[in-house]
Amino acid sequence: MVMDFESNYDIAASALFIHTHNFNRVALQFPDNLLKDSTRVVTALRKRLQSLKKIDVSESGYEADVGLFVMADTAYGSCCVDEVGASHINVDCVIHYGHTCFSPTTTLPSFFVFGKASICVADCVESMSKYALTNSKPVMVLFGLEYAHSMQQIKEALLESSMSCRIDPKPEVHFADVPSSVMFPSKDIKKIKGLQELACGCNGESGTTYSIGGLTWKLPQGQSMDDYLLFWIGLDDSAFANVVLTFNTCEIVRYYANENQMVTDLVQQRRILKRRYYLVERAKDANIVGILVGTLGVAGYLHIINQMKELITGAGKKAYTLVMGKPNPAKLANFPECDVFIYVSCAQTALLDSKEYLAPVITPFEAMIAFNRGSQWTGAYVMEFRDLINLPQMEAGDQGEEEARFSFLKGGYIEDFENQENVEEEREALALVNATEKALQLRNNSNALMKGNAKSGAEFLANRSYQGLTMPSENTSPEPYLIGRRGRASGYEDENNKQT
């Protein structure tokens, strides 16, 4: 079915949200693929706000027109609310359009417009019924948020189909829900940890509550997701990859609404787990770790960054925090001293394919496995870094901290560097003061430190043959400047150009 423009962009609901909360400055955040509709959205939204203002002028607080600001080219992933960009124009709230990870914000209230993708309800119900009838386990239906508008129709059509079905017992099908499209900020770490009713599940008296990518559902007491089959309605995108990795022990089928077909071959998606485990093994041998900040708006990001610093330092390694916007191989190549990077971002952008990078990029969950001595990967995978904030079961054990560790990549036992907490200041001072002297010695030393043996960025710099332009220590005055050439590159004024 084809959606009209105002319904697709939830113009009425967006205007009511702005009007109800008396917001005067509103940011409209669009991804690149929806930016072409931004002017039409602003026009329609402004008309709707003016009509609401006429209804109740005395109490609405809209004596002046509401300022609507279009935001594009977000600093990080477009699925997250760009609070950094919104703060530059001092807005009161953000209306987020398109695909979203539904990560909680820290400063600004937000209203999410998921969009309304077309889907044939009858075909979807038919495929869902066939899948449920051919399996003995109950089915849990998850979906991309762009299909949330059709879920009620699908439920009703499925109920009618099951009632007319002569097979007994009837197939058991459950649906996840979208609690709300409105989000208010949470700065309290206790509230953030309260959001940890996430993919790992939160056990309560009445059952287990799960939440992932804005979807929530509850299972009866004593049941887990291993008892269910997953039926995903949507595209093969980052949201689906999040579901596949999180529930990697479940049988999953994907219904592709555009072509009305079911895809059951998920070998490629689950092959990602093998790749991630390999990166964990590489991270264990790292000496210098870069913490790559991939968000400045998702609630709890500062807590997990500090937790990663403590984890890295406790493992006897050096940590550097880097903020550079959207990462790419060229940007990270500017930090060759880092053996591995930890990417702190939302769940749907955390899996960065680092095959073209000089150093692997891992998630905070993978870092906790790599840098906690004695930790073992059980197969469970946690995408949301909020699940890891002060997680007690992920703390490092005491056994074997001083023993040599076996490296699968190097094929032997190696000893990690001494605990950096006690010698960090002393080592840093010596390296910075004697950087030039060390460089001269290391150049003539056949046992010079290589990248894998440098304990800090300063030692790595001292080992490099080129350390940048330095002034002679005996002459502190600046050199006289030189006048450069004048004219165009095709022929400067001091050149004798001969015409041929």
Secondary structure as GFF3:
##gff-version 3
##sequence-region A 1 500
A	DSSP	alpha_helix	5	8	.	.	.	ID=ss1
A	DSSP	alpha_helix	11	20	.	.	.	ID=ss2
A	DSSP	beta_strand	25	29	.	.	.	ID=ss3
A	DSSP	three_ten_helix	32	37	.	.	.	ID=ss4
A	DSSP	alpha_helix	38	55	.	.	.	ID=ss5
A	DSSP	alpha_helix	57	60	.	.	.	ID=ss6
A	DSSP	beta_strand	67	71	.	.	.	ID=ss7
A	DSSP	alpha_helix	83	87	.	.	.	ID=ss8
A	DSSP	beta_strand	93	97	.	.	.	ID=ss9
A	DSSP	beta_strand	110	113	.	.	.	ID=ss10
A	DSSP	alpha_helix	121	133	.	.	.	ID=ss11
A	DSSP	beta_strand	139	143	.	.	.	ID=ss12
A	DSSP	three_ten_helix	145	150	.	.	.	ID=ss13
A	DSSP	alpha_helix	151	164	.	.	.	ID=ss14
A	DSSP	beta_strand	173	175	.	.	.	ID=ss15
A	DSSP	beta_strand	182	183	.	.	.	ID=ss16
A	DSSP	alpha_helix	189	194	.	.	.	ID=ss17
A	DSSP	beta_strand	202	204	.	.	.	ID=ss18
A	DSSP	beta_strand	207	212	.	.	.	ID=ss19
A	DSSP	beta_strand	215	220	.	.	.	ID=ss20
A	DSSP	three_ten_helix	225	227	.	.	.	ID=ss21
A	DSSP	beta_strand	229	233	.	.	.	ID=ss22
A	DSSP	alpha_helix	238	246	.	.	.	ID=ss23
A	DSSP	beta_strand	252	256	.	.	.	ID=ss24
A	DSSP	beta_strand	261	263	.	.	.	ID=ss25
A	DSSP	alpha_helix	267	284	.	.	.	ID=ss26
A	DSSP	beta_strand	288	293	.	.	.	ID=ss27
A	DSSP	alpha_helix	301	314	.	.	.	ID=ss28
A	DSSP	beta_strand	318	323	.	.	.	ID=ss29
A	DSSP	alpha_helix	329	332	.	.	.	ID=ss30
A	DSSP	beta_strand	340	344	.	.	.	ID=ss31
A	DSSP	beta_strand	361	362	.	.	.	ID=ss32
A	DSSP	alpha_helix	364	371	.	.	.	ID=ss33
A	DSSP	three_ten_helix	385	388	.	.	.	ID=ss34
A	DSSP	three_ten_helix	392	394	.	.	.	ID=ss35
A	DSSP	beta_strand	405	407	.	.	.	ID=ss36
A	DSSP	beta_strand	412	414	.	.	.	ID=ss37
A	DSSP	alpha_helix	420	433	.	.	.	ID=ss38
A	DSSP	alpha_helix	435	443	.	.	.	ID=ss39
A	DSSP	three_ten_helix	451	453	.	.	.	ID=ss40
A	DSSP	alpha_helix	457	463	.	.	.	ID=ss41
A	DSSP	beta_strand	487	488	.	.	.	ID=ss42
A	DSSP	beta_strand	491	492	.	.	.	ID=ss43
###
